[in-house]
Protein backbone atom coordinates (compact mmCIF):
# COMPACT_ATOMS: atom_id res chain seq x y z
CA UNK A 1 0.00 0.00 0.00
CA UNK A 2 1.35 3.44 -0.95
CA UNK A 3 1.55 6.28 1.52
CA UNK A 4 -1.33 8.04 -0.24
CA UNK A 5 -3.53 4.95 -0.03
CA UNK A 6 -2.66 4.54 3.64
CA UNK A 7 -3.60 8.17 4.33
CA UNK A 8 -6.91 8.19 2.41
CA UNK A 9 -9.05 6.27 4.98
CA UNK A 10 -8.20 8.84 7.65
CA UNK A 11 -8.66 11.73 5.22
CA UNK A 12 -12.12 10.52 4.18
CA UNK A 13 -13.15 10.11 7.82
CA UNK A 14 -11.95 13.62 8.71
CA UNK A 15 -13.66 15.13 5.67
CA UNK A 16 -16.92 13.31 6.39
CA UNK A 17 -16.95 14.85 9.87
CA UNK A 18 -15.96 18.33 8.64
CA UNK A 19 -18.63 18.12 5.93
CA UNK A 20 -21.29 17.26 8.50
CA UNK A 21 -20.17 20.06 10.83
CA UNK A 22 -20.05 22.72 8.10
CA UNK A 23 -23.67 23.89 8.63
CA UNK A 24 -22.79 24.82 12.22
CA UNK A 25 -20.39 27.47 10.92
CA UNK A 26 -23.01 29.18 8.75
CA UNK A 27 -26.68 30.11 8.78
CA UNK A 28 -27.53 26.79 7.12
CA UNK A 29 -29.03 26.33 3.69
CA UNK A 30 -32.57 25.55 2.49
CA UNK A 31 -32.20 26.78 -1.06
CA UNK A 32 -30.98 29.98 -2.68
CA UNK A 33 -32.78 33.15 -1.62
CA UNK A 34 -34.59 35.47 -4.01
CA UNK A 35 -32.25 38.42 -3.44
CA UNK A 36 -29.15 36.50 -4.55
CA UNK A 37 -30.01 37.03 -8.24
CA UNK A 38 -30.47 39.93 -10.68
CA UNK A 39 -33.95 38.54 -11.33
CA UNK A 40 -35.29 37.56 -7.87
CA UNK A 41 -36.29 33.89 -7.76
CA UNK A 42 -39.31 33.58 -5.49
CA UNK A 43 -40.23 29.90 -5.13
CA UNK A 44 -38.56 28.77 -8.39
CA UNK A 45 -40.37 25.69 -9.73
CA UNK A 46 -37.19 23.58 -9.89
CA UNK A 47 -36.52 23.96 -6.15
CA UNK A 48 -37.97 21.30 -3.79
CA UNK A 49 -40.02 22.19 -0.73
CA UNK A 50 -37.87 23.09 2.26
CA UNK A 51 -38.56 19.86 4.16
CA UNK A 52 -36.80 17.84 1.44
CA UNK A 53 -33.44 19.24 2.56
CA UNK A 54 -33.81 17.30 5.83
CA UNK A 55 -32.29 14.33 3.99
CA UNK A 56 -28.93 15.92 4.71
CA UNK A 57 -29.17 14.73 8.32
CA UNK A 58 -29.32 11.11 7.17
CA UNK A 59 -26.57 11.65 4.60
CA UNK A 60 -24.19 13.25 7.09
CA UNK A 61 -24.59 10.56 9.75
CA UNK A 62 -24.42 7.68 7.28
CA UNK A 63 -21.31 9.01 5.56
CA UNK A 64 -19.58 9.41 8.92
CA UNK A 65 -20.57 5.89 10.00
CA UNK A 66 -19.27 4.43 6.73
CA UNK A 67 -16.05 6.42 6.81
CA UNK A 68 -15.28 5.44 10.41
CA UNK A 69 -16.05 1.79 9.71
CA UNK A 70 -13.80 1.90 6.67
CA UNK A 71 -11.02 3.49 8.69
CA UNK A 72 -11.16 0.91 11.47
CA UNK A 73 -12.12 -2.27 9.65
CA UNK A 74 -11.29 -1.86 5.95
CA UNK A 75 -8.42 0.60 5.69
CA UNK A 76 -6.58 -1.51 3.12
CA UNK A 77 -9.51 -3.33 1.51
CA UNK A 78 -9.56 -2.83 -2.28
CA UNK A 79 -13.37 -2.57 -2.37
CA UNK A 80 -13.08 0.57 -0.24
CA UNK A 81 -9.81 1.91 -1.62
CA UNK A 82 -11.14 2.30 -5.15
CA UNK A 83 -13.79 4.84 -4.20
CA UNK A 84 -11.85 6.92 -1.65
CA UNK A 85 -10.03 9.41 -3.95
CA UNK A 86 -13.25 10.56 -5.63
CA UNK A 87 -15.17 10.60 -2.34
CA UNK A 88 -12.43 12.70 -0.71
CA UNK A 89 -12.70 15.26 -3.52
CA UNK A 90 -16.48 15.48 -3.14
CA UNK A 91 -16.42 15.79 0.64
CA UNK A 92 -13.54 18.26 0.55
CA UNK A 93 -15.42 20.58 -1.81
CA UNK A 94 -18.62 19.98 0.14
CA UNK A 95 -17.08 21.20 3.38
CA UNK A 96 -17.03 24.71 1.93
CA UNK A 97 -20.22 24.48 -0.11
CA UNK A 98 -22.75 26.08 2.26
CA UNK A 99 -20.52 29.09 2.79
CA UNK A 100 -20.16 29.41 -1.00
CA UNK A 101 -23.91 28.98 -1.57
CA UNK A 102 -24.72 31.79 0.84
CA UNK A 103 -22.14 34.04 -0.85
CA UNK A 104 -22.30 33.21 -4.57
CA UNK A 105 -24.85 31.00 -6.36
CA UNK A 106 -22.58 30.80 -9.42
CA UNK A 107 -19.62 29.51 -7.41
CA UNK A 108 -21.87 27.15 -5.45
CA UNK A 109 -23.34 25.72 -8.67
CA UNK A 110 -19.89 25.02 -10.09
CA UNK A 111 -18.89 23.40 -6.80
CA UNK A 112 -21.96 21.19 -6.54
CA UNK A 113 -21.40 19.91 -10.08
CA UNK A 114 -17.89 18.83 -9.01
CA UNK A 115 -19.32 17.29 -5.83
CA UNK A 116 -21.96 15.35 -7.78
CA UNK A 117 -19.57 14.07 -10.43
CA UNK A 118 -17.06 12.95 -7.80
CA UNK A 119 -19.73 11.30 -5.64
CA UNK A 120 -21.13 9.40 -8.62
CA UNK A 121 -17.63 8.25 -9.55
CA UNK A 122 -17.04 7.08 -5.97
CA UNK A 123 -20.33 5.18 -5.96
CA UNK A 124 -19.57 3.45 -9.26
CA UNK A 125 -16.05 2.49 -8.16
CA UNK A 126 -17.07 1.15 -4.75
CA UNK A 127 -16.80 -2.59 -4.41
CA UNK A 128 -19.26 -5.04 -2.92
CA UNK A 129 -19.61 -6.34 0.59
CA UNK A 130 -20.77 -4.49 3.72
CA UNK A 131 -23.00 -2.48 1.38
CA UNK A 132 -24.78 -0.66 4.21
CA UNK A 133 -21.56 1.06 5.18
CA UNK A 134 -19.58 0.94 1.94
CA UNK A 135 -21.57 1.93 -1.14
CA UNK A 136 -25.02 2.71 0.25
CA UNK A 137 -24.30 5.97 2.09
CA UNK A 138 -22.27 7.18 -0.88
CA UNK A 139 -25.13 6.22 -3.21
CA UNK A 140 -27.66 8.22 -1.17
CA UNK A 141 -25.28 11.17 -1.17
CA UNK A 142 -24.67 10.88 -4.92
CA UNK A 143 -28.37 10.62 -5.68
CA UNK A 144 -29.22 13.74 -3.73
CA UNK A 145 -26.35 15.64 -5.35
CA UNK A 146 -27.56 14.57 -8.79
CA UNK A 147 -30.89 16.23 -8.08
CA UNK A 148 -29.39 19.17 -6.19
CA UNK A 149 -26.99 20.03 -9.01
CA UNK A 150 -29.95 20.24 -11.38
CA UNK A 151 -31.84 22.43 -8.91
CA UNK A 152 -28.89 24.79 -8.49
CA UNK A 153 -28.38 25.05 -12.25
CA UNK A 154 -32.08 25.69 -12.84
CA UNK A 155 -32.30 28.47 -10.26
CA UNK A 156 -29.15 30.14 -11.64
CA UNK A 157 -30.46 29.98 -15.23
CA UNK A 158 -33.68 31.63 -14.17
CA UNK A 159 -32.03 34.09 -11.80
CA UNK A 160 -29.70 35.42 -14.47
CA UNK A 161 -32.39 35.58 -17.15
CA UNK A 162 -30.85 32.94 -19.38
CA UNK A 163 -34.15 31.05 -19.37
CA UNK A 164 -37.49 31.63 -17.75
CA UNK A 165 -37.87 29.94 -14.37
CA UNK A 166 -40.34 27.47 -15.90
CA UNK A 167 -38.15 26.61 -18.89
CA UNK A 168 -35.12 26.24 -16.65
CA UNK A 169 -37.04 23.91 -14.36
CA UNK A 170 -38.19 21.66 -17.19
CA UNK A 171 -34.77 21.56 -18.88
CA UNK A 172 -32.93 20.79 -15.66
CA UNK A 173 -35.43 18.18 -14.51
CA UNK A 174 -35.10 16.40 -17.85
CA UNK A 175 -31.31 16.52 -17.52
CA UNK A 176 -31.44 15.20 -13.96
CA UNK A 177 -33.63 12.29 -15.05
CA UNK A 178 -31.35 11.41 -17.96
CA UNK A 179 -28.28 11.44 -15.73
CA UNK A 180 -30.01 9.57 -12.90
CA UNK A 181 -31.32 6.84 -15.20
CA UNK A 182 -27.88 6.47 -16.83
CA UNK A 183 -26.17 6.17 -13.44
CA UNK A 184 -28.82 3.78 -12.19
CA UNK A 185 -28.28 1.60 -15.25
CA UNK A 186 -24.58 1.31 -14.32
CA UNK A 187 -25.47 0.07 -10.83
CA UNK A 188 -29.14 -0.97 -10.87
CA UNK A 189 -29.05 -2.89 -7.60
CA UNK A 190 -28.02 0.13 -5.52
CA UNK A 191 -31.45 1.40 -4.51
CA UNK A 192 -30.22 4.25 -2.29
CA UNK A 193 -29.24 6.28 -5.36
CA UNK A 194 -32.70 6.43 -6.98
CA UNK A 195 -34.29 6.81 -3.54
CA UNK A 196 -32.51 10.13 -3.02
CA UNK A 197 -33.48 11.40 -6.48
CA UNK A 198 -37.10 10.33 -5.90
CA UNK A 199 -37.11 12.15 -2.55
CA UNK A 200 -36.02 15.32 -4.34
CA UNK A 201 -38.71 14.88 -7.00
CA UNK A 202 -41.37 14.46 -4.33
CA UNK A 203 -40.14 17.73 -2.85
CA UNK A 204 -40.46 19.40 -6.26
CA UNK A 205 -44.02 18.12 -6.58
CA UNK A 206 -44.88 19.48 -3.13
CA UNK A 207 -43.39 22.87 -3.99
CA UNK A 208 -45.44 23.06 -7.22
CA UNK A 209 -48.72 21.66 -5.89
CA UNK A 210 -50.22 25.09 -5.35
CA UNK A 211 -51.29 26.34 -8.73
CA UNK A 212 -50.71 23.59 -9.77
CA UNK A 213 -47.68 23.62 -12.07
CA UNK A 214 -48.74 20.59 -14.09
CA UNK A 215 -45.76 20.30 -16.49
CA UNK A 216 -43.25 20.21 -13.62
CA UNK A 217 -45.43 17.89 -11.55
CA UNK A 218 -46.00 15.45 -14.42
CA UNK A 219 -42.31 15.40 -15.32
CA UNK A 220 -41.40 14.72 -11.68
CA UNK A 221 -43.99 11.94 -11.49
CA UNK A 222 -42.56 10.37 -14.65
CA UNK A 223 -39.11 10.38 -13.09
CA UNK A 224 -40.41 8.77 -9.90
CA UNK A 225 -42.13 6.02 -11.88
CA UNK A 226 -39.12 5.27 -14.08
CA UNK A 227 -36.55 5.27 -11.29
CA UNK A 228 -38.82 3.46 -8.84
CA UNK A 229 -39.89 0.79 -11.31
CA UNK A 230 -36.32 -0.07 -12.29
CA UNK A 231 -35.25 -0.23 -8.64
CA UNK A 232 -38.17 -2.49 -7.70
CA UNK A 233 -37.67 -4.80 -10.68
CA UNK A 234 -33.97 -5.15 -9.85
CA UNK A 235 -34.71 -5.95 -6.21
CA UNK A 236 -37.31 -8.54 -7.27
CA UNK A 237 -34.80 -10.25 -9.56
CA UNK A 238 -32.13 -10.54 -6.89
CA UNK A 239 -31.73 -14.13 -5.65
CA UNK A 240 -33.18 -14.75 -2.22
CA UNK A 241 -30.69 -15.65 0.48
Secondary structure, DSSP 8 states (H G I E B T S, - for coil): --HHHHHHHHHHHHHHHHHHHGGGGSS--SS--GGGSSS--SS-TTS--GGGGGHHHHHHHHHHHHHHHHHHH-TT-HHHHHHHHHHHHHHHHHTTHHHHHHH-HHHHHHHHHHHHHHHHHHHHH--SSSTTTTTHHHHHHHHHHHHHHHHHHHHHHHHTTSS-HHHHHHHHHHHHHHHHHHHHHHTTT-HHHHHHHHHHHHHHHHHTTTTT-HHHHHHHHHHHHHHHHHHHHHHHHS---
